[in-house]
Amino acid sequence: MTINDYPEDTNSPKRQVGMLTIFRLGLFNMALGLMAVLTLAVLNRVMISELGIPATITAGVLALAQFVAPARVWFGQLSDSKPLFGRYRTGYIRLGAIILSVAVFMAVQAVWQLGAITRANGGWIWDLQTIGWAFILGLIMVIYGLAVSSSSTPFTALLVDISEEENRSKLVAIVWSMLMVGIVIGGISGSILLKKINPGGIEAGQIPLENLQGPINSIFAIVPFVVIALTLIATWGVEKKYSRFSDRNNNSHREDNITLVESLRVLTASRQTGIFFSFLCLITISLFMQEAVLEPYGGEVFGMSIAETTKLNANWGIGILIGYSLTGFLIVPRLGKKLTTKLGCLLVAVSFGLIILSGFTQEENILKLAVVLFGVTAGMATIGSISLMLDFTLAETAGTFIGAWGLAQAMSRAFATLIGGAILDLARAIVNIPLLAYGSVFALQAIGMVVAVVILNRINIKEFKDNTEQAIATVMEGDLDG
């Protein structure tokens, strides 16, 4: 049996995707959730709090994985036009999963080298060694980011290929819920495995390096194998059996007749594309600026251990699972995608206010409750915006549009991680009060969510589809001006 599972059979009828298959597809997102815990919960906490690497450096290096997001448009167009191992989507998904799994293990090895130098110097010092290892770590994260782009963009395009507009909110809710399942599993299992690092309650930054390396290396060695296995299970036979990609594109006008340049022209045919792109950028930045600072916030302001702050991801994940389920199955069908997204954005702003309030009370339970609420409201905003995103995608150029929306989200997430770390360092330098420094990050996120709602009011899906369909027709006819 080859990697493409089955020989191509364009004459076989495509069945409707069942719930079991949808949950199986979600295993890929679950794998990405496990990876998210490793990179943005474990690595960032260890680098900032335990190894003494500045937050800006840490956030900047981790953000490089997102800064390569422009490649998503190319990978999306490639998956529209060039089959890999006999499939338009599956081959890219699997190859990317293998590469990102190897890259994340190499990344933690580079972190140990950088941390050892930092500790030996008594703090961060710019010298040849730190620059060299920071460069190597950054290069690894670039490879990791490219691998994520090459797998996640075709995966989301596959969701468009196998679904219809009326059932996409439920599909999105389930598949993205599995992403949170991965984060919850990663957060809980990580907190259990990492408890052995600090059984004696040693203060952050004082744990011997050898105590850190063993347990963390074990996690970073096991999870990549799990990710590859889940990806294979998730994608096995799905594209052949359910994809309508070929059916939706006339055989005489297949997407492989459209070049990347022509795809980009279609992409920019409607002003609505730019409006929605701006909305996605702002909502993503506003959601994820806390990504590199939430765990250190728990450590510095509340005195929580690594295991306890890692578990915050589980609290957030449980909340977002609730938000995803309620939104996809109950809220969107009743309120519609646009109104649901607005409501979610405004409630996210409220939840950030509660996270700041928890710091003033110094009550861990209030922080945990606020993080759960943040998850629920972020779930509403996310499912609403992703459902809108898939509506802002036409079948003829699904990979290209998904690549563009992925570009908006990934670049914004990169800037969010970097901005969050930079604001934290800047606020620390100004006020030197941890609560106020971290609170400034959360407050800015709340403001961003309110502004996102203003942009959302200008979105018009009908205008987008009318303009873009005309542009695609013109490209097919070969009359689109250069």
N, C-alpha and C positions, 0 to 999 in steps of 0.2 A: 504493500500500500504506500503510495507516495504522499508527499506533504499536502497535495491538493485534495486529498480525501477520495474523490471520485472523478471519473472522466466527465467532461462537460456534456450536458444534454439540454440543449436549448429548447427542445420540443416538449419536455416534461412539464406538466401543469404545476404552478406554484400554489402551495397551500397557505392557508392563513396560519399565522404564528400562534401556537398555543401557549398557555401560561407556563408550562414546564420548560419550553424552549426559551421563553423570555427570561425566566429565572436562571436558566443555564447560561444565556448570554451575559447576564449580570455578573457571572463569576469573573469575567475579565475586568469589570469595574471594581469588583471586590479585590482583585489582585493589585490594581492601582491604588486602592485605599490602603492596603498593607504597605505599599511602597511609600505612600505619603506620610505614614507614621514614622517610618525609618528616617526619611530625609528631613521632614519639617517638624517632628516632635522630638525624636531622639538626637539626631545630629545637631540641630540648632541649640538644644538645651546643653548638650555636652560641650559644644564649642564655646558657647558664651559663658555658661555658669561654672563648668568644671575645668576647662582648659584655659580660660581667661582670654580668649580671642575676642576682639571688639565686635559689638553687635553689627556695626556697619560692614566690617569685613565678612563676617559670617553670613549676613543677609545678602551681601553682594555676590558672594561665591555661590550660594544656593540659588540666587535669582538668575544666574547664568543659564540654568536649565530652562528658564522661561524666555530669556532674551533671544533664544534661537527660534522662537515661535514663527517668524516669517517663513520658515521652511514648511510650515503646515499647509500653506496655500499650494506649494509645489507638490508635497506629498499627496494632498487631496486631489489635485489635477492628475497626478501620476496614477493614483488608484482609480481614477475615472477612465484612463486611456491605456494603461500598460498593465496587463495581468502579470502577477508574480506567482510562480508555481501553479499556474493554471486558474487563478482566481483574481478578480479585481480588488477585493478587499482583504480576504483571509491571509494571503501570503504576507502582506505588509504588517498586519496585526501580529502575526506570530514571530516574524523576524525581529520586529521592534521589541517585543517582549523579551526575547533572548538577550538582545544587546543591552537593554536597560537593566536586566538582572545582573549581568556581569559588571556593568559600570557602577552600580550602587555598592557592590562589595569592594571594588577598587577604591571608591571614594572614601570609605571609612578607614582604609589603610593609610591613605594620604593624610587624613585628619589626625591620626595618631602621630605621624611624623611632625606635623605642624604644631600639635599640642606639646610634644616633647621639647621642641625647640623653644616654644613660648615659655614653658615652665623653667627650662634651663636658664633663660634670659631674665627670669623674674618678672616677666610681663611681655607685652607685645612690643617688639622692636623691629623696625624695618631694616633688614639686612639681606644678604644674598640668599641665605637659607630660607628665611620666611617668604621672601619673594618667589623663590624657586618652587617651594612646596605649595604656596598659594596658587601659583600658575598651574601646577600639575593638577591640583584639586579642581581649579576652575575649568581646565580642559576636560577632565573626567565628567564634570557636571554638564558641559556643553554636549558631550557624547550622549549622556543620559537624557538630556532634553531633546536631542534629535531623535533618539529612539522612542521616547514617549510620543513625539509628534508623528512619527511614521507609523505608529500603531493606533493611537487614540483617534486620529482624524479619519482614517479609513473605517474604524469601528463605528464612529458616529454616523458616517455616511452609510454604512451597512444598515443601521437602524432606519434611515430614511428609505433605503431600498426595500426593506421587508415590511414596511408599515403603510397605513393609510392615515390621512389627516385626522379622521374622527377617533382613532384609537391611540394616537401618539402620546397623549398626556398620561395614559395609564402605562404605556410602554416606558416612557421616560421616568415615571415615578418608580417603577420596579427596578429598572436597570440602574438608576442613580441611587436608589436605596441600597443596592448591593455595594456601591462604592462606600457608603457609610457603614455597612456591615463590616467591610474590610477595615475601616478605621476603628470601629468599636472593638473588633477582634484584636487588631494590632495594639490598640491602647490597653485593653485588659491584659492580654498575654504579655505585652511588653512590661506593664507595671509589675506583674508577678515575677517575670524573669529577671527584672532589674532590681528587685528588692535585695538580692544577695550582694549587690554592689556596696551598699551602705548600711549594713546591719547595725552598726554602732552609732549611727546618727552623727557622723562626721559632717562638719559644715561644708557647704558648697565651695568648690575650688580647692579643698584640702584632701580629697580622695586620691590615694596613690594611683598612678597611671595603670599599673598592672591589675589593680582591682577593677578598673573600668574596661580594660581591653578584652578580657576573657568572655564575660557575659554578652557584651555588645557584639564582639566578633561572631559569637555563636548565632545570634539573631540575624546578623547580616549575611551569614552563610546559609542558613536554613530557608529564610523567606524567599530568596531568588528562585530556588527550586520549586517552591510552592507556587510562585507567580507563573512560571513557565507551564507547570501542570494545569493550573486553572485556565490559562489561555487556550491550551489545546482542547480541553473539555468544552469550554465556552463556544468555540468556533467550529467544532467538528460537524461538518455537513450542513451547516445553517445556510451558507450562501447559495449552494447548489439547490437546496430544497425550497428556499423561501424568497430569494432575491428577485425583485422585479426590475432590476436595473436594465436588462436587455429589452424587456417588454415595454418599458416606459420610453425608451429611446428607439425610434424607428431604425431597423437594421441598416438602412441606407444612410442614416444620419447619426451614426454612433458617435459617442463623445470623443473617440480616438481621432475623429476628423477635426476636432477643435484643438488648436494649439494653446499653450499656456498664455501667450499674449492675448489671443482672442478670448480666452476665459476671463482674463483680468478686465478686458473691455466690457464683457457682459456683467462682471462683478460691479463695475462702476456706472452702469447704465442708469440707475435710479438714485435720486438724492436720498431716498429712504434707506438705502444701504448705509450711507454715511451716518445718518441719524441713529440707526440701530447699532451700528458699530460703536458710536460714541456712548450710547447707553450701556452696552455690554462692558466697555472699558471702565466706565465710572462705577457701575454696580460691582464689578469684580474687584477693583481697587478698594472700594469701601468695605467689601466683605472680608478681604484677605490681608489688610494691613496688620491685623493682629496675629497673623500666622507665625511670625518669628518672635513675637514678644509675649504671647499669652502664657506659655510655660515659664519663662523667666519671671513674669509678673507674679505667678503663683509662688515661685521660689523666693523672690526678694521681698515682696510685700506681705505674703502670708507665711513665709518660712516653710513651705511645703518641700518634700523630698523629690528626687527624680521620679520615683515610682508614682507618687501622688500627682505630680504635674502631668506625667504621661497619661494618667487616668482621666485628666480633663478632656482629652480627645474622645474618650468613651462617653463622657457626659454630653459633649457636643454632638457626637455621633448618634446617641440615643435620641436626642432632641430633633436632630435633622431627619432621622428615620420617621419619627412621628409627623414632622412637617411634610415630608415627601408623600407619605401614605394619605394623609388628610387632603393634601393639595391635589394629587393626581386623581383620586377617586371621588372626592366630595366637593372640594372648593372650586377647582377649575370648571367642572361640569355645571356648577350653579352660578358662579360669578363671571366666568370667562377668563381667558388667559391674561388679558391686559389689566383688568381690575384686580385680579389675584396678585399679580406682580407688584402693583402699586401698594396694596395693603401689606404685602410682605416686606417691601422696602421700608415703609414707615415703622412697622413693628420691629424691624432690625435696629433702627435708630433708637427706639425705646430700650431695647435689650442692652445696647452699649452703655446707655445711661445707668442701667442697673449694675453692670459690671464695674463701672466707676464707683457707684455707691457702695458696693461690697467692700471695696478697698478702705473706705472711710469707717466701715463698721468692723473690719478685721474679722469677719465671720466667714469661715471657709464654706459653710453650708449655703450662705447667700451667694457666694461666688459660683458654686456648683449649680445652684438653681438658675442663676443668671446665664450661665453657659448653656444649660439645657434649653432655656427660653430662646437664647440666641440661635441654637440649632433649629428649633421649631420654626422660627420666623425666617431664618436663612433658607430653610427647606421650602417655605412658601415662595420666597423671592426666586429661588433657583429653579424650581419646577416650572413656575410661571414664565421665567425668562428663557429657559431651554425649550419649552413648548413653542414660544414665540419664535425662537431661533430656527427650529425645524420648519415652521411655517414660512420663514424668510429663506427658504431653500427650495430650488426647483430641481426636479429629478434629472433633467438633462445635464446639469452641472453640479450635482449634489456634493461631490468631493471638493470641488473648488470653493463653493460657498461654506461648507463645513470647515474647510481650511481657513477661510477668512474669519469666521466666527471664533474658531479655535485660536487664531492669531490674536484677535481682540482680547480674548480671555487670558491667554497665556502671557502675552506681553504685559497686560494690566496686572496680572498676578505677580509677574517679575518685579514691576515697578512698585506694587503694593508691598512686597517683601522688603525691597530695598528702602522704600520710603518709611516703612514702619520702623526699621532698624535705625535709619538716619534721624528720624524725629525723636526716637527714644534717646539716642546719644546727645542730640542737640538740647533736648529738654533737661537731661541730666546735667549738662554743662551750665545751663541757665539757673535752674532751681535747686539741683542736687537733692531733691526729695523724690524717692522712687515712686510713690503713689501719684504725684502730680506729673512726673515724667511719663509713666505708663498711661495715665489718664488722658494726656494730651493726644496720644495715638487713638484711643477709643473715641474721644470726642470728635476728632476729625473724620473718623469713619461715619459717625452718626450724621454729620453735616453732609457728607458725600451721598448718603442714601436719600436724603431729602432732595438734593439737586437732581439725582437720577430720576426721581418721580416727575420732575419738571420736564426732563428730556423725553420721558416715556409718553407724555401727553401729545407729542408731535408725531408719534409713529402711526403709519397707515399701511397695513399689509396689502390692501387692494392696489394702491398706487404702486407699490413695489412690484407686485406680480405682473401688472399690466406693462410697466416699463421694461422689466427684465425679459418677459416672454417675447416682446417685440425685438429686443436686442438679440436674443438667441435666434429668432427667425431670420434676422438680417445676417447674422454670422453664417448660418447654414446656407444662405443664398450667396454668400461670398461678397456682400455689398457693404460691409461695415467699413467706414472710412478709417484710415490710419491716423 
